[in-house]
């Protein structure tokens, strides 16, 4: 690892609305990590808005990656987010497997929420994502994604510890080394469940009054930054959980528009302090 760790961040970029690369780039940068974006699509606004411009970059990805490989750029980690097609999942898997010394791999399995897959997701994409999970060091599904990937019936956002352990162990059977299931509802609380080395740990936080887009991207970005800086998984999840709650509290307090996503910019300075704890 060099003076500044390098992370290849595979995700789309939206010109307006906090999500994907517009979260990953500033978060990783403030954590002392070089974020090297590999954009899968360009949008004028994220898909939560009624209208938006969308440019699919799938056809550009092989040449983009080829130039990186020709330049012999080495990465300390690869972090993937939303992948919008079967081809993009295959390209990401091929990119990860192309390194003789595989970088640390964080896969944010962005497929759906609240019991439903996104409209773009097909069965073939779900099956291919299971292959991508197999090369991951850490995956960060929400409850919906965890259930779909593990072929377990979705019954709501409130999983028991035994259900978390069972689902996580199935996902590790695919090849993932560790699983972090995010956003599990428990009364007026939220849990993030970590399954690592066949042991489970829950991290509890207060539940926000509103749900904002981008929280999953924010969580996975902080987690990736912590892990590539050498922190252990449990500590990384603890810090990411605390930071997300601070951002949600700030966003709600200032009545920020839900469509614009969770407000994190004024609190980025806090990440430096959290890293030293």
N, C-alpha and C positions, 0 to 999 in steps of 0.2 A: 504494500500500500504506500502511495506517495504521501507528500505532506498534506495534500487535500484529497480525500477519497472521491472517486468518480462513480456516479450512479447513472446508468442508462434508464431513462424513464419513458416507458412506452405507453402512450395515452393520447387522447385527442386534446385539442386546445380550443377554448371558446373565448371569443373577443369580449364577451360580457356575461356576467354571472359566474360566481366563484365555484370552480370545479376543476377536476382533472389537472392538466399541466399548469394552469394559472394558480393553482394551490401548491402543487409539488415543487415548482421552481423556486418561489420565495421561501417556502418552509425549509427545504433542503439547504438553500444558500445560507440562511441565517443560522443554521445548525453547523455551518462550516463544512458543507459537502457540495461538491460541484455536480449540479444537475445537468445532465446531457439529454435533452429531449429528443425522442424519436416519435414525432407526431403521426398518428394514424388517420386523423381527419382534422379539418379546420371548420369551425362553426362561428357564425357572427354572434350568436347567443346560444346558451345551452338549450337542450330539448324540452326543458320545463316551460319555456315561453311558447306562445301561440304560433309565432312565426320565427324562422331563422334561416340563414344561408348555411348550406352544408356542402363541403367538398371532401370527398373520399380520397385518401392518399394511398390506398392499398397498392396501386400500381407503382408508386414511387418508392415503396419500402425496400425492395430488393437492391436497387441501385444505391439508396441511402446507406443501407447496411454494408453493402459491398465496399463503398468508399471508406467507411470506418475500418473494415477489416484490412483493406489495402494499406491504410495508414497505421496499422498495428496498434490501434487504440485498445488499451486494456481497461476493463471496468472492475471495480471492487464489488459492485452489486448491480443487479438488474431488477427493476421494479415495474411491473405491468399493472395497468388499470383496465378501463373499459376497452374491450376489443369487439369491434362492430360486425365482424364477419368470420366465417369459417376459415377463409384464407389468412386473415390477420392472426388468428390463433395459431395456425400452422407456421406462419412466418416467425412469430414470437418463439415458438418451441424450437424451430430450427436455429434461430439466433442464439438462444441460450445454449443449445447443444453444440454450437460451432466453436466454442472455446475449449482449448486443450486443458486449461485449468478453469473449471466452471466458477463464475462469480457467485457470490451469495445471492439468492433469488427470493424476492417477495412478490407473491402473486395476489393481487386484490381481485377476487373472482366476481367482478361486477356483472351480474346476470339479471337481477330483479329485486323486488322488495314487496313486503306485505302479502306474501303468498303467491305472487304472480311474477312470471318471467317478463322481461321487456319484450315488446312486440317484435323486435328484430331477432330474438333468439329462437333457434330451431333445435330439434332433438340432436341433429348432427353436430351443432355447435356445442351443446351440453356434453356430448360424448367426447368431443375433441378437447374440451376444457378439462375433462378428467385426465387426459394425457398430459396436459400442461401442468396440472396439479402434481403429477408424478415427479416433475423435476424441481419442485419448489422446496425451499428451506422453510418458508413460512407462508401460509395462506390466510387471508382475512375475510372470510365470507360473513354476511349477515345471516340471520336465521333462515330466511327464504332460500338463499343460495346454498347454505350448508345442507338443508333438507333435500334440495334437488340434486346436488352433487352426490349425496350419500344414498339416494333413492329411498328416502324416508318420508312418510306422509307429513305434510305441513299441517299443524293443528293450531297455529297461532304463534305469537312472538314470545310466549312464556314457556321456555324449556326448563325441565328439571335438571339437576346436576347429573343424574344418571343418563338422561337423554343426551345431554351435552357430551358426556364421556363416550356414549355409544356412537353418536354421529361422528365425533372427532376421530375415534379409533378406526372407523370405516374409511374416513378420508386419508388417514395415515396409511391404511392398507394399500391405497393407490400409489403411495410413494412419498407423499408430503412428510417432511420431518416434524413439523409442528403446525398446530391449527389455533387460530384466534377467532372465535365466533363473537361477533359484535352485536350490540343493541338488543340483548335479551331482556325482556320486560319482567320485572318482579315487583308487584304492587306499585309503589310510587318511585321505584328505583329502576336503574338500568344496569345490566351486568355485561362485562366483557369476559369471556371464558377462554382461558389459555390451556391447551393440552400439549404437553411437551415431555418427552421421555416417559410416556404412559402415565403421567401425573397431571391432574387438573387443578387449576387455581382460578378463582373468580375475583374480579375487581369491580367494586360497586361504585356507582355514582348516582347523583340525583337526576331525576328525569326532567327534561326541559318542557316548558309549557307548549312549545311549538316544535315542529320538525322542519329543518332547513336542509336544502340541497348542499352537497359538498362535504358533509361531516365525515362520510366514509373516506373520501379522498384525503381529508385533513388528518384523520386518524392514521391511515396507512402511510402517509408521507412522514409524519412524526415518528412512527414506528420504524420505518426504513432508515431514517436519519440516525436514530438511536442505535439500531443494530449495526449499521456500517461503521459507527464510531466505537463499537466494541462493547456496548452495554448488553447485559443478558436480557432474554425475552421478557421475563416477568417484570423487570424494572422498566423496560421500554413500554410495555402495555400500561403500567401504572402511570408513567409520565404522560403518555398519549391520552389516557382517559382523563386525567386532571386538566390537561390543556384544552381538550375539546369542551369540557364542562365550562371552563372559564370563558371560552369563546361564545358558547351558547348563551351563557348568562349575560354577557356584554351585548350580544345581538338582540336579545329579548328586551333588555333594559332600554336600549336606544330605538326600539320599535323599527328596526331595519326591515325592509320588504323581504318577505319570505322567498320570493322568486329570485332575488339577487344572491341568495346563499348565506352561509354563516360568515359573520364578520370576524376576521382573524388578524388583519393587518396591524391594528393598534396594539395587539398583544404579542406580536412576534418577538419583541425584546425579552419576553418572559422565558422563551425557550432556552436562551443562553443560561439563565439562572437555574432552570430545571435540570439542565445537563450537568450541572456541577453538584447536584444533590446526591 
